[in-house]
């Protein structure tokens, strides 16, 4: 790998990758070769305009010069040559003098995208767009982040589950569901693993997690919505309130951010201009009513009629939290019953409030969490209040008829976290292959 070369002594090496640029000068040729680990300068003294007395070596050298001059961006090559350390070389202080060059796979000379291509155009040619080093860095960061989350969970005896994505009925409501033919009946793509991770609680699993796809038939074209996304979910038993879930959630994120900062902090600053830091705990906790008051006192009237925050309200609240609490994260708590699902537990003594929260990061919601209602009679009553027929929820309600501990958990969008972590403008950048209302390719 190119990243390993700096540790090697001068001498023969073989490298492989794709051509990024060629500078074909009269007396010397330079090729910038890139692989998944980095970039390297290749050099070749040009041999041109041979006469009839040219030796076999000179003819071979001229052929190599001609081959290099014809290399197109993206062509895959394998090169053997002489590694030389030279501090004058700006690209890593090393270069390789080419001895032999094999064209493994030629690229067409005209590429369909350029540095100034629109995001939508780049997504059309995503496999080429992902060759950008900052693009591959995003998914190296994703790998580190997910591994850190899994490590935190596993070290604390959480069980990883893989829930089905085909469902016989709605997981929360029939809104935003993809319906499909399923043999002689209908099936739905899962909006979340909510019901199934709750099923693990009466099963005695205690603490579970999943990182997996979820599907929303949401016709939104915003920078933070997708019809298929990766959801990070956890559920834990024997909680006293949603505060136990928030404590688990913030500790988990600290573990993820710590790993990313340690492994990629310098690269993130170089590529994205973001000085990423590990968040301090506890994250601020602000009840929704107080959050709306803070936003109103800042001069913004939230236009929503349901009592929730809108995106601009989230941004303004987050700016206030950053200024007053020096935190990029804030838990907005105590959501009203009317804007929460039927399975969220309601506050003892105040049934208009749920034991739930949204987590905002850098001005945008990344997660919803809650204590779940575990009493089957209460669940049935709350489902009816929401216009759901308990008969359609029988398989779910059965979970609660044979003993279930108090429990709660959260779901969090992976691409959103990465987008906000790196200061990018859209989850399209932090999704390997984006799916939206008008995009099913590539």
C-alpha positions in Angstrom: 0.0 0.0 0.0 1.1 3.5 -0.7 0.7 4.5 3.0 3.3 1.8 3.9 6.1 3.1 1.6 7.4 5.9 3.8 8.5 3.3 6.4 10.5 1.3 3.8 14.1 1.9 2.8 15.1 3.0 -0.7 14.9 0.2 -3.1 12.6 -1.8 -5.4 8.9 -1.8 -4.8 5.7 -2.7 -6.6 2.6 -0.5 -6.2 -0.9 -0.5 -7.9 -3.8 1.8 -8.1 -5.5 4.3 -10.4 -4.0 7.3 -12.3 -5.1 10.6 -10.8 -3.1 13.0 -13.0 -0.3 12.9 -15.6 2.2 15.7 -16.2 3.8 14.9 -19.5 6.8 17.2 -19.8 9.4 17.1 -22.6 12.2 15.6 -20.5 10.3 14.0 -17.6 6.9 12.5 -16.9 5.1 12.6 -13.5 2.2 10.4 -12.6 0.1 10.8 -9.4 -1.0 7.3 -8.5 -3.7 6.8 -5.9 -4.9 3.7 -4.0 -7.2 3.4 -1.0 -4.5 4.4 1.4 -3.0 7.5 -0.2 -1.3 9.1 -3.2 2.2 8.7 -4.6 4.3 10.5 -7.2 5.8 8.3 -10.0 8.6 9.7 -12.2 9.9 8.6 -15.6 12.7 10.2 -17.6 11.1 10.7 -21.0 12.6 9.0 -24.0 11.5 10.4 -27.4 12.4 10.8 -31.1 14.6 7.7 -31.5 16.6 7.2 -34.7 17.3 3.9 -36.5 20.4 3.2 -34.3 18.3 3.0 -31.1 19.1 0.1 -28.8 16.5 -2.3 -27.5 16.6 -0.6 -24.1 16.0 2.8 -25.7 13.1 1.4 -27.7 11.5 0.0 -24.5 12.0 3.3 -22.8 10.3 5.1 -25.6 7.4 2.7 -25.5 7.1 3.3 -21.7 7.1 7.1 -22.4 4.4 6.7 -25.0 2.3 4.5 -22.6 2.5 7.0 -19.8 1.6 9.9 -22.1 -1.6 8.1 -23.1 -2.8 7.3 -19.6 -6.3 8.5 -18.8 -7.5 9.6 -15.4 -8.8 6.5 -13.6 -6.8 3.9 -15.5 -5.7 1.1 -13.2 -2.0 0.4 -13.4 0.6 -1.8 -11.6 4.1 -0.3 -11.4 7.5 -1.7 -10.4 10.3 0.7 -9.7 12.8 2.2 -7.4 11.6 3.9 -4.2 13.5 7.0 -3.2 13.1 9.2 -0.2 13.4 12.9 -1.2 12.2 15.7 1.1 11.8 18.0 -1.9 8.9 15.9 -3.1 5.8 17.6 -1.7 3.7 14.4 -1.8 4.9 12.5 1.3 8.6 13.1 0.7 8.9 9.9 -1.5 8.7 9.0 -5.1 9.1 5.9 -7.3 11.1 5.9 -10.5 9.2 3.7 -12.9 10.9 0.6 -14.2 7.9 -1.3 -15.6 4.3 -0.2 -16.0 1.3 -2.6 -16.6 -2.0 -1.2 -17.7 -4.4 -3.4 -15.9 -7.7 -1.7 -16.9 -8.0 1.3 -19.2 -10.4 4.2 -18.4 -12.3 6.2 -21.0 -10.4 9.4 -21.7 -13.4 11.7 -20.8 -14.8 11.4 -17.3 -18.5 12.1 -16.8 -18.0 14.2 -13.7 -15.6 17.0 -12.7 -14.7 18.8 -9.5 -17.5 21.4 -10.1 -20.2 18.8 -11.0 -23.5 19.1 -9.0 -24.2 16.7 -6.2 -27.0 15.1 -8.2 -24.6 14.5 -11.1 -22.0 13.1 -8.8 -24.5 10.7 -7.4 -25.3 9.5 -10.9 -21.6 8.4 -11.1 -21.2 7.6 -7.4 -18.5 4.9 -8.0 -16.3 7.6 -9.6 -17.3 10.3 -7.1 -16.2 8.0 -4.2 -12.6 8.0 -5.6 -12.1 11.4 -3.9 -9.9 10.9 -0.9 -12.4 12.9 1.3 -15.2 10.6 0.2 -13.3 7.4 1.2 -12.4 9.2 4.4 -16.1 9.5 5.3 -16.5 5.8 5.1 -13.3 5.1 7.1 -14.8 7.4 9.8 -18.1 5.5 9.6 -16.3 2.2 10.1 -14.4 3.5 13.1 -17.5 5.0 14.6 -19.7 1.9 14.2 -16.9 -0.3 15.5 -16.6 1.9 18.6 -20.3 1.7 19.2 -20.3 -2.1 18.9 -17.3 -2.4 21.2 -19.0 -0.2 23.8 -22.1 -2.3 23.7 -20.4 -5.7 23.6 -18.1 -4.8 26.5 -21.3 -4.1 28.5 -23.0 -7.4 27.6 -25.5 -6.1 25.1 -26.7 -8.6 22.6 -26.7 -7.8 18.9 -29.9 -8.7 17.1 -30.9 -8.7 13.4 -34.6 -7.9 13.1 -36.6 -8.6 9.9 -37.3 -5.9 7.5 -40.4 -7.5 6.1 -43.5 -6.9 8.4 -47.1 -8.1 8.3 -48.4 -4.9 9.7 -47.3 -1.3 10.5 -44.6 -0.8 13.1 -46.0 2.6 14.2 -48.7 3.7 11.8 -49.5 3.1 8.2 -48.0 6.5 7.2 -44.7 6.5 5.4 -44.8 2.7 4.8 -43.7 0.9 1.7 -46.2 -1.7 0.8 -45.3 -4.7 -1.4 -46.8 -7.9 -2.7 -45.8 -10.9 -0.6 -47.1 -14.2 -2.1 -50.8 -14.2 -1.4 -50.8 -11.3 0.9 -49.2 -7.8 1.6 -46.0 -7.0 3.4 -44.5 -3.7 4.6 -40.8 -2.6 4.7 -39.9 -1.9 8.3 -39.8 1.8 9.3 -37.7 0.8 12.4 -36.9 -2.3 14.5 -39.0 -0.8 17.3 -41.5 -3.7 17.9 -38.8 -6.4 17.5 -36.2 -4.8 19.8 -39.0 -4.5 22.3 -39.8 -8.2 21.9 -36.3 -8.9 23.2 -37.3 -7.5 26.6 -39.9 -10.1 27.6 -37.5 -12.7 26.0 -35.1 -11.8 28.7 -32.3 -10.4 26.6 -32.0 -7.3 28.7 -29.9 -5.1 26.5 -29.9 -5.2 22.7 -28.6 -3.3 19.8 -28.8 -3.3 16.0 -27.3 -1.3 13.2 -29.4 -2.0 10.1 -31.5 -0.6 7.2 -34.8 1.1 7.8 -37.3 2.4 5.2 -39.6 5.4 5.2 -42.0 6.2 2.3 -41.4 9.9 3.0 -41.6 12.1 -0.1 -39.2 14.7 1.4 -36.3 16.1 -0.6 -34.5 17.8 2.3 -30.8 17.4 3.0 -31.5 15.1 6.0 -34.1 12.7 4.7 -33.8 9.4 2.8 -36.2 6.6 1.9 -33.7 4.0 3.0 -31.2 4.7 5.7 -29.1 3.0 8.3 -30.6 3.1 11.8 -28.6 2.7 15.0 -30.9 1.2 17.7 -30.6 0.1 21.3 -33.1 -1.0 23.9 -32.5 -1.8 27.6 -34.5 -3.4 30.4 -35.2 -2.4 34.0 -35.0 1.4 33.6 -36.5 3.8 36.0 -37.2 6.5 33.4 -36.0 7.8 30.0 -33.1 9.4 31.8 -31.5 6.0 32.0 -31.7 5.8 28.2 -30.2 9.3 27.8 -27.3 8.3 30.0 -26.6 5.2 27.9 -27.0 7.2 24.7 -24.5 9.9 25.7 -21.9 7.5 27.0 -22.2 5.5 23.7 -21.7 8.7 21.6 -18.7 9.7 23.7 -17.1 6.3 22.9 -17.8 6.7 19.2 -16.5 10.2 19.0 -13.4 9.3 21.1 -12.5 6.6 18.6 -13.0 8.9 15.6 -11.0 11.8 17.1 -8.1 9.5 18.0 -7.9 7.8 14.6 -9.1 10.5 12.1 -9.0 13.9 13.9 -6.1 15.3 11.9 -7.5 14.0 8.6 -10.9 15.4 9.3 -9.5 18.9 10.0 -7.4 18.7 6.8 -10.2 17.4 4.6 -13.2 19.2 6.0 -11.8 22.1 8.2 -13.6 20.7 11.2 -11.7 20.4 14.6 -13.7 17.5 16.0 -13.8 17.1 19.8 -15.1 14.6 22.2 -18.4 15.8 23.8 -18.5 16.4 27.5 -21.2 14.7 29.6 -23.9 15.0 30.8 -25.4 16.6 27.7 -27.8 19.5 28.6 -31.4 18.5 29.1 -34.1 21.0 28.3 -37.9 20.3 28.4 -39.7 21.0 25.1 -41.8 23.8 26.6 -38.7 25.5 27.9 -37.0 25.0 24.5 -39.8 26.6 22.7 -39.7 29.6 25.1 -35.9 30.0 24.5 -36.5 30.0 20.8 -39.4 32.5 21.1 -37.3 34.8 23.4 -34.7 34.8 20.6 -37.2 36.3 18.3 -38.4 33.3 16.3 -42.0 32.1 16.2 -42.2 28.4 15.4 -44.9 28.0 12.8 -45.8 24.4 13.6 -49.2 23.9 15.2 -48.4 20.6 17.0 -46.1 22.1 19.6 -42.9 20.5 18.3 -39.8 22.3 17.1 -39.2 22.9 13.4 -35.7 22.8 11.8 -35.1 26.5 12.3 -36.2 26.2 15.9 -33.7 23.3 16.4 -30.9 25.4 14.9 -31.7 28.4 17.2 -32.0 26.2 20.3 -28.7 24.5 19.5 -27.0 27.9 19.0 -28.3 29.0 22.4 -27.1 25.7 24.0 -23.7 26.2 22.4 -23.4 29.7 23.7 -24.7 29.0 27.2 -23.6 25.4 27.8 -20.7 25.0 25.4 -22.2 21.8 24.0 -22.9 20.7 20.5 -25.5 18.2 21.9 -28.8 18.8 23.7 -31.6 16.5 24.8 -35.0 18.0 24.3 -37.3 16.2 26.8 -40.9 15.9 27.9 -42.6 15.7 24.6 -46.4 16.0 24.6 -48.5 13.0 24.1 -50.0 14.3 20.9 -46.8 14.2 19.0 -45.4 10.9 20.3 -46.3 7.2 19.3 -48.8 5.2 21.3 -46.1 3.1 22.9 -44.3 6.0 24.7 -44.9 5.9 28.4 -46.8 8.9 29.8 -45.6 10.9 32.8 -47.0 9.7 36.1 -49.2 12.5 37.4 -49.3 14.3 34.0 -50.6 12.1 31.1 -50.1 15.0 28.7 -46.3 14.5 28.8 -44.3 11.5 27.7 -41.1 10.1 29.1 -39.3 10.8 25.8 -36.6 12.9 24.2 -35.1 14.1 20.9 -31.3 14.5 20.7 -30.1 17.4 18.7 -26.5 17.6 17.4 -25.1 20.7 15.7 -28.6 22.1 15.2 -30.3 19.0 13.8 -32.3 16.2 15.4 -30.4 12.9 15.1 -32.4 10.6 17.4 -35.6 9.9 19.3 -35.6 7.9 22.5 -38.1 7.1 25.2 -39.3 4.9 28.0 -41.8 2.4 26.6 -45.2 1.6 28.0 -45.0 -2.0 29.3 -48.6 -2.4 30.7 -50.8 -4.0 28.1 -54.0 -2.4 29.1 -52.5 1.0 28.9 -51.0 0.2 25.5 -54.4 -0.8 24.2 -56.0 2.4 25.4 -53.2 4.6 24.0 -53.3 2.8 20.6 -57.0 3.4 20.4 -56.5 7.1 21.2 -54.1 7.2 18.2 -56.7 5.7 15.9 -55.1 2.3 15.7 -57.0 -0.9 16.0 -55.7 -3.2 18.7 -56.7 -6.2 16.6 -54.0 -5.2 14.0 -51.4 -5.0 16.8 -52.2 -8.4 18.4 -48.7 -9.9 17.7 -47.1 -6.8 19.3 -49.5 -6.7 22.3 -48.8 -10.4 22.9 -45.3 -9.4 24.0 -46.8 -7.7 27.0 -49.2 -10.4 28.1 -46.6 -12.7 29.7 -44.5 -10.3 31.7 -42.2 -7.6 30.5 -39.8 -5.4 32.5 -39.8 -1.6 32.3 -37.7 -0.7 29.3 -36.7 2.0 26.8 -34.4 2.8 24.0 -33.6 5.0 21.0 -33.2 5.0 17.2 -30.6 7.2 15.6 -29.7 8.0 11.9 -26.1 7.1 11.1 -25.8 9.3 8.0 -27.2 12.3 9.9 -24.6 11.9 12.6 -21.8 11.7 10.1 -23.1 14.6 8.1 -23.2 16.9 11.2 -19.9 15.5 12.5 -18.1 16.5 9.3 -20.0 19.8 8.7 -21.4 18.5 5.3 -24.5 19.8 3.7 -26.4 16.6 2.9 -26.7 13.0 4.0 -26.3 12.2 0.4 -22.5 12.7 1.0 -22.5 10.4 4.0 -24.6 7.6 2.4 -22.7 5.1 0.3 -25.6 4.8 -2.2 -28.4 7.3 -1.5 -32.1 6.4 -2.0 -34.7 9.1 -2.2 -38.1 9.6 -3.8 -36.6 10.0 -7.3 -33.4 8.0 -6.9 -33.1 4.2 -7.2 -29.8 4.1 -9.2 -26.9 3.4 -9.1 
